[in-house]
Amino acid sequence: MSFKLKILGANSATPAYGRHHTAQLLSTGNKHFLIDCGEGTQERLNQFNVSVLRINHIFISHLHGDHYLGLMGMLFTMHLLKRTADLHIYGQRGLEEIILTQLRYSESVLNYDIHFRELDPERSEKIMEDRTLEVTTIPLSHRIPCSGFIFREKTKQIRLNKEKLPTDISLTAIGQLKRGEDVTDANGKVIYKNKDLTLPHRKACSYAFCSDTRFDERIIPHVKNVDLLYHEATFLEEKRQWAELTFHSTTQDAAKIARQAGAGQLVIGHYSARYKDLTPFLEEAQQVFPNTILAKEGGIIEISDSP
């Protein structure tokens, strides 16, 4: 399976020039992960024909409003749409209290259960795992506790070469091939060599989301060789002093992280509302890391699993 990243919002603190607060939807197969949930996120999902009921895991990087203020409205919408499936929310200390307080004062009881996972912003930890994928956190350097997230597929099964597969091969033998084994008879004699009947693994995809952070080389080991890296680039280089003061990054900060980490591709976003034209963002970042693209709302970035 490949990864598909849909950009729902790419602006920083204030919506401007048709750009909205940070939110992304990462999809693989029938799994859909919402990453941050700025104001208006559910409207963006509606605009792009994505049902909120398809989302079972929500990851909130930190508690600045442009990254989570769309969450409460979405939770109520899920309730009104008669959601019954459990919802998993991962966020910093305080997020659970914020949600439960609003539910309490509105005298609301949701149709579904929410499972909260509190993040430790000081260390990397595995916060989710299933049969095919795992999610770990990335400690970031921001003004308040903040975590990034890296989504990594596990090693995939060997693929059968159907063109070479004998028509009379047993299910037991197929199981052996998928486990990377040769097929043997009762005496241990090799009947079929694995390499003759199989194709290479499809590539395991990886995506790293680095939300608000100043330039911090401690990020690099966590995102080493990632296929796609999102790294905030709130300011152009001319505002470097302001970036450092506000614990944000410039275009070239993001590009340096991507270059040193050996990332396959870099996507930058979280643009300051002071900028209307984003062309200089791309030009500055590409000076350092040529394979950089802009986060454009409504756009889809695909990570292929072709070997």
Secondary structure by P-SEA (a helix, b strand, c coil): cbbbbbbccccccccccccccbbbbbbcccbbbbcccccaaaaaaaaaccccccccbbbbcccccccccccaaaaaaaaaaccccbbbbbbccaaaaaaaaaaaaacccccbbbbbbbbcccccccccccccbbbbbbbbbcccbbbbbbbbbcccccccccccccccccaaaaaaaaacccccccccccccccccccccccbbbbbbbbcccccccccccccccccbbbbbbcccccaaaaaaaaccccaaaaaaaaaaacccbbbbcccccccccaaaaaaaaaacccccccccccbbbbbbccc
